[in-house]
């Protein structure tokens, strides 16, 4: 029997750009998933689609051969909330399996294996953000991912501030039709711009696109990456006010240009930014439901959570609200198998 824990992930700025060569500022969080693997008593595997996909990916990419296993899962991280529960589950299964097999993997290969499991085997059309965040996040800080060249940077967290999160009650589904459509529209916009990467697209060229929908999708991708780069710089100089403003601008772009927000997410974000001590707020994850997050002075967190939950209909409250704190990624948490 082996056990492993993997953290979830929250994005500060940089949503819907990981599949378009963008930059993402994110951090792993203390909420996560614990998996226990044990040999099956009856010789048949017991688990879900993602655990099976992860074990298959490990066999294909790393040659890890294991007997049929039973998989037990315990979670403090909510499902379908936009906090990377799927990547956390894949990561916990992978680390537990590596421990059982007494095999080590480089951190980059572990993240690639998790992505192969979720995207190529389970069929979820995700980008590399979640897996890389769960694996590479630094202890006590923020991860800066450049999805064009796989670059990894880091920034310190903001002393005296926390992120608070509120689940809207709407289900988040990164594998849904809306997410797939945004990816397809991003590719159509790139082709219309005539560039190999959105990083090569000037803002003026984006605004000259004749198709209104493609213009807005491209505008979000190009401007969101600019915001993520600015957010990383603000974190490094300890400018919490600038980080909050960039988070709120990110939400406006996700709402208006990417069109992935919902009425509930907009209401919760608006309630948060009205709170004293809240510096900015945005939806988290792919959108179409899930969770809103806000950057708040530490002593104001509970009041902000109350306001966010109060913006929801009575029947949508109680799905969950949390104060999120940074967590190390798997390369720090599991040095016995991740190198």
N, C-alpha and C positions, 0 to 999 in steps of 0.2 A: 504493500500500500504506500502511495506517495501523495503528498499534498502540495499545492502551490497557490499563491495569491497573485492576482494581477489588478492594477488600478484602472479606473476609468480615466476619461479625458474631458477637459473643457477647453473650448476655443475662446480666446480673448478677441482676436481679429483675424480674419482670413478664412471665411466660409465660402464654399463653392468655388474655390480656386485651386485646390490640390490636384484636380484632374486637368488643370489648364496652366500648368507651369508656374503657379503663383507662389506666394510666400504666406506662411501660416504662423501665427503666434499662439501657442497653446501650452497647457500644462496638464500633467497627470494629477489626479485628485485622490484623496484618502479613501473615498468610497471605491469598492471593487468587488471582485468575485473570487471565491476560494473553491478550488476543485480538488476532489480526492479521487484517485484512480486505484482500483484494486482488480486483480484477476477475477474474471467472471466465474462464478461457482458452477454454472451449467454449460459453459463454453460458448455462450452467446453474448454478443455485445449489448450493453445497455447504456444508451446515451442519446443525445439529440443530433440533429444534422450538423451543427457546427463542430461539436466534439469529434464526430466521425470524420468530417472534412479535415480537421486539424491533424488527426492521427494519420490520415491518408497522405496529407501534404508532407508530414515528417518522413513518411516512408519513401515518398517519391523524391524529395529533395535532399534528405540527409541519411537515407538508408536505415532509419530507425524502425526496427521490427519488434512488435510487442504482441503478446497473446490477446485474445478477446478480453475486453475490460468492461467493468461497470464504472460509471461516471456519476459521482455525487457532486452537486453544485449548491453552494451557499452564497448568498449575495447581499451586500449592503447597497449595491449600485442598482438603481431601478432599470427595468427593461424599457425599451422604446421611448427613452426620454431625451435622446440626443447627447448622451454622455458616454458613448462608446462601450455599451455593455457587450456588444458582439465581439469587438476586438479584445476586451478584457477576458471574455470567456475563452476565445482562441488562445490568448496568451497564457492563461492559467493552465489550460489543458496541455499546451506545448511544453511548458516548464515542468509540469508534473511528469509528463511522458519522458522528457530528457532525463529527469532524475531517476525514473524507474529503469531506463536503459543505460544509465551512467554514461551519457554522451553530452558533450558541450558543443555550443554553436556560437559563432560570432554574432554580436547584437544585430548587425545589418541583415545577416542571413535569417535570424529568428523573425525579424519584422517581415522579410520577404516571404517566408514560409507561412506566416499568419495571413498575409495578403493573398497568397495563392489559395489558401484554404477557403477564405471567405468569398473572394471574387471569382476565382477560376473553378473551384469545385462546388461551393454552395451556390454560386451564381448571383451574388449580390454585387451590383455595379459600383463598388466603392473605389475611391482613390486611396493613396497610400497614407493619408494623414493619420488615421486612428491607430494603425498598427505601429507606425514610427513613434507616435507620441507615447503609447503605452510602453514601448521598449526603451526609447532614448531619453525620456524626460530626466532632467537633472534633479538632484536632491535640493529641495528648498527653493527652486527657481522655475524659470519659464523656458520653454523650448521654442526656438525659431527655426522653422523648416523652410528650405528653399526647394520647392518641388520641381524646379527645372533641372538642377544639377545634383540633387540629393544632398545639398549642403545642410549642415547642422550647426546652429549657433545657440547661444544661451544668454539669458538675461536674468537679473535678480528679481525676486518678487518685491512688492511694495510694502515696506514695514507699516504696520498700523492699519492695514486694509485687508479685506477679505472679499471673496466672491460669494454671493448668495444666489441660490437657484430655486426656482419654483416651477413645478410640473403643471402644465395647463390642463391636464386631463385628456388632451387630444393625443392620439397615438402617433408617434414619429416612426416613419418607415423609409429607411434609406434605400430599400430595394423597390420602392413603389414607382408608379408611372410618372409622377411629377419629377422625381429625381432623375429618372432615365431621360425624360424630355429635356431637362436643363442641360444634361451632358450633351445630348444630341444638338441642342441649339447652340451651345458653346462651340462645338466643332463646326457647325454651319457658319457661325460668325467669324471664326478664325479663317475659314476658307474664303469668305467674302472679303476679308481684310487683306488676303494674299500674303499672310505671314506664316512662318513656321512655328512661331510662339507668340502668345499674347504679350510677352515681355518686349517684343519688338514692335508693338502697335502703338503709335503716338495717339494721344487723346484726340487730336484733330481728325485723324483718320477714322477713329471710332465714331465721332459725331457726324461724319460724312456718310455713314452707311444709310442707304435708302430705306431698308426694311426696319420699321420701328422696333419690332420685337428683338431682332438680332442686335440692333444698336444698343438697346437697354441691357441685354445680356452681356454684350462686350463691355459696356460701360461699367457694369458691376465688377467684372473680372479685373479690368485694368485698374479701376479706382480702389478696389479692395486690397490688391497687392500693394499699392502705394500706402494705404492706411496701415497695413501690417508692418511694412518697413518703418513707418513713422512710429508705430506702437512699440516696436522693439527698441528704437532709439529713446523713446520716452521712458520706458522701463529702466533702461541703463542709466538715465540721469535722475531717476526717482520722481518723475513728474506724473503723479497720480491723476491730476486734473486732465492732462492731455490724453492719458490712456482712456479715461472715462469718456471724453468727447469723441475719441476715435471709435469706441465701442458703440456709442449711440449713432454715429454716422454710418457705421457698418450695418446696424439694424435698419436704418432708413433705406440704404441701398438694397439690402435683402428684401425689404418690403416693396419698394417701388420699381427697381430695375430687375432684380432676380425673381421677384414675385413668389417667394416661398414662405412668407409669414401668414398668420391667421389672425382673425379678430381677437381670439383669446391671447395670443402672444403679444399683439399690439397693446391690448389693454393692460397686461401685466407689466410690460416694459414702461408704458406711460405712468402707471402707478408707482413704479420704482423710482423713476427720475424725479418725481414730485417729492420724494422723501428727503428730509434733511440728512445730509451725510452721504447721499448716493451721488456718485460722480458720472455714472453712465450705465446703460443697460442695453441688452440685445438678445435676440433669439440665439440659441446654441444648437449646433448640429445642422443637419440638412434642411430643417424646417418642416412645413406641412404638419405642424404639431410639435409636441415635446415640451422642452424646457426653455425658460428665459433666465438669463443670469444678469446680475448687477454688481458693479464695483462699489463697495460701501466702506465707509470708515468703520473700524472694528466694533466700536461701541454702539453703532446704529444698526447692526445686522438684524436683530430680532424685530425691530420696528419696521424695517424694510420688508422682511418676510411677511409680516402681518399685512402690510399694505398690498403686496403682490398677490397674496392669497385672497384678500378682500376684493380684488378686482375681478375675481372669477365667479360664475354662477355657483350657487350653493352645492349643486350636484357634482361640480367639477373640483371642489376643494377636497383636500385630504389625500390627493395622489402623492404628495410629498413636497417638502421644501427643506433645503439643507444649507448649511454654511460649508463651503468647499475650501479645503486647504491643500497646498501643494503636496504631492507625493513623489518620491523617486520612481523612475521607470524600472523595468525588469532588469536592465543591465546593472543597476545599483542594488536592487532587492535580491537578485539571484545570481551572485557571482560564481556560485558553484557550477552552474550550467550555462551561463551567458557570459561570454568574454568579449 
